[in-house]
Amino acid sequence: MGSESGRVKRGEQSRISQWLRRRPKPSPEDPARAREDLLLSAAAAGLPLAPAAHPAGYRCSCDRIGCPTPARHPLSFAWQTQSTTDRAQVERWARNQPQANFVTATGMVHDVLDVPLEAGASALSRLLAAGVDVGPVAESGGTGDQARMLFFTATRGTPEDEDEWWPCELDCHPETMDEHPGLRWHCRGSYVLIPPAALPGDLAVSWIRGLEHPLPDPLTLLETLTDACAAYAVAADQSPSAAWPLSR
């Protein structure tokens, strides 16, 4: 009886194993749907979006010869007025332009503190260890000054007392990014790529901490980020490679 029961049990296990091998494997998540969901989540969080260029091999999809910021700039010069949180519009853009990256206009709902990747990783560890409420954080791949970490914060807006405003040298605009290889503060009149975004060389912009984290006051992060950038600049000065000056 016992041997017969064992044969039945082994037979059942064999049939289950065969069924598992024949069963269709679950299809991986649709990348287009995942991209659209992330963009709609950003819009729902209040981040205004506009379409941007995308990689075309190692070049940019735009028609500018030798584009200085391949796949990192808006498609339209009117990106500030074009930027929107309207769900239907974002859906249309995402579906009609399946390869396009997207930028989010800063200085309206949110700002972005943009630092070298290594400095950002150091600062993020220190902030989390100190129990600071860090908001959404994205990583932008690349080499040299292209490798960045983006700390999304609430916007400072336009303080009534202009003496409360930060030094203008920290105020980063698209045309001044090369002047700010250290800390960049994207606020009025600037933008950053919003994840998910593809970059030339199979690089990407992706979330490290998502938009479920509330936007913090940028001043709660600024000192730690500045210190990390300063330490990174010193380390770079002591290395054979090009130094990272800190914007002040």
N, C-alpha and C positions, 0 to 999 in steps of 0.2 A: 504493500500500500504506500509505504513511504517513498519507494523508488519511483512508483507510478506518479505520485504527487510531484516528485522532483522533476520528472520528465515533462509534466504539464506546465509546471512553473517555468522551466527553461524554455519550453516552446512558446509560452506567452511573451517572455522577455525577448526571444528572437524575433517574434512578429512585431513587437514594439520597436526594436532596433531597426528592422527593415522599414517600418512606417516612417520613423524619424529620418532615415536616409533619403526616402523617396519624397518626403514632405517638401513643398516649395519653400525655399528660404525667404524670410521676410526681406522685402526690397529695402535698400538703404533710403534714408530720408531724401526727398526730392530737394536738390540744392536750390532750385529756383524758388520753391515754396519756403525753404528755410530763410533764404535771402529776403524774400518779401515779408515774412513774418518779423524779422529783425528790423527792417525798415519801418514797418507799420508800428512796431513797439516804440521805436524812437519818436515817430510822429505823435503817437498817443501820449508819450511822456512830455510833449510840448516842444520838442526840438525841431525847428523848421528845416526842411530838407529841400535840396535842389539837385538835379542830375549833374554828374561830373564825367570827365573823360575816363577811359579804361585802357589797359595795356593792349598793344598790338604787337605781339612779340616782345622785343626789348624796347620798343618805342611807344609813343603815345598815339591814341586813336585820333587826336586832333590833326589838323592839316598844317600845323606850324612846324617848319623844318627846325630840327634841333630843339624841340620843346624843352625848356629848362626844368619843368616839373611834370614829367610824364605821368599821366593817370592820377594826378593829384590836384587838378584844378576844375572849376565848374565848366559846363559846356557853354553857358551864356554869360555875356558881360553883365546881364541884368539879374545875376543870381540873387542879389539882395532882395529885390522886389519879387522875384520868382519863388523864393523860399517859402514853403508852406507846411502846415501840419495837417492839411486836409487829407483824410484817408482815401477818398476816391481818387484824388489827383496823384497821390503817391502810388496807389495801385496801378493807375494807368501808366505812369512813368516806368515802374518796375517791370510791368508786363510788355510794354512796347519797346523798352530799351533793356533787354535782358543782360547785356554785358556792362551796362553803365555802373560806375561807382556813384556815390552820392556824397555831397558835402552838407554840413549843417552850419547855418549862419550863427555866429556867436554874438553876444552883447545884447540880445533881446530877452532870452529866457535863461541862457547859461553862458558861462565863460569856459575856457579851457586853458589850463596851465600845462605847457608843452615843454618837456625836458628831454635831454639825451637819455637813451634807454637804460644805460648802466646807472646813471644818477637816479633815474626814476625808480628802478628796482630797489636800490638802497633806501631811498626815501620811503617807498611804500612799506618795506619791512619795518622801518622805524615807526612810522605812523600807526600801523596796525598793532605793533607791540605796545605802543603807548595808549592804545584804546581810543585813538582819534577816529571819528566817524568819516572815513574816506568814502567818497561817492563812486560813481562809475569810473573805470579806468580802462583805457584801450592801449594796445601795443601796435606800433607801426614798424614793420620790418624794413630792413635796409642795411646799408653800410655807411660808416662815417656819420655825417650829420643827418642822414636819412633815417637812421634808427632812433625812434622816439617813443616816449611814453606820454600818454595824454590823460590828464586828470580833469574830469568834467566837474564843474562847480556851478553854484548859483551865480548869476551875474551881479556885479556891483552896480550896474546901471550907471546913472550919472548923479553922483552925490550933489546935494544942494550946495555944500561947501567944497569948492574945487580944491581947497587945501587938503581934503581927504583923499583926493585922487592920487594914484600911484605915479611914480616918475614916468614921463612919456616914453623913455627909452625901453620900458618893459612892454609897452603897448604895441603888439605885433599885428601888422597888416600883411596881406599876401605879398605885396611888393617889397616888404622889408624883411622877409624871413631870413635871407642870407646874412643880414646884419645881426641876427639873434641866434647864434649857434648854441648859446646856453639856455637860459630860461626864456620862453616866449609866453606872453600872456595874450591869448586871443580873446578880444572883447569886441568893442564897437567896430564894425567894418571888416571883420575878419571871418575866417571859416576854417574848419578842419574836415578831413574825411571821416565819415561815420561808418563803423563796421556794419556789415562785412564789406570790405573793399579789397580789390585785387591790385597788385603793383607789378611792374615789370620784374622779370627774374623769378617768377613763382613766389613772390613775397605777398604779404597781406597786411591788412589792418583788422584786428580782431579784439573782442572784449576780453579783458582779464577779470573785471568786475562789471556786472551788467547794470542795466538801468533800473533794476529793482532797488538799488541803493539810492537813498535821497541825495540830492545835490547839496554839498556842504558850502559854507561860506569860504571863499578862496583864501581869506586871510588865515584860516585855521591850518592851511597846508603850506602857505607861502614860505615861512621861515625854514621849515624842514627841507623843502624843495630847493631853496636858495643855498642852504648849507651843503646839500648833496651835490649841487652843480659846482659849487666852489671847490669841494674836495675832488670832484672829477676833473676839473680844470687843472688843479695842481698836479694830479696824477698824470694827466696828459702832457703837461709841461715837462715832466720828468722822464717821459718816454720818448723814443726816437721819432714817433709819429707826430703828425700835426697836432697842435694844442687846441683846446676848446676854450676860447675866451668866454667869460661870463658877462652877459649883458647887465649893465647897471644903469 
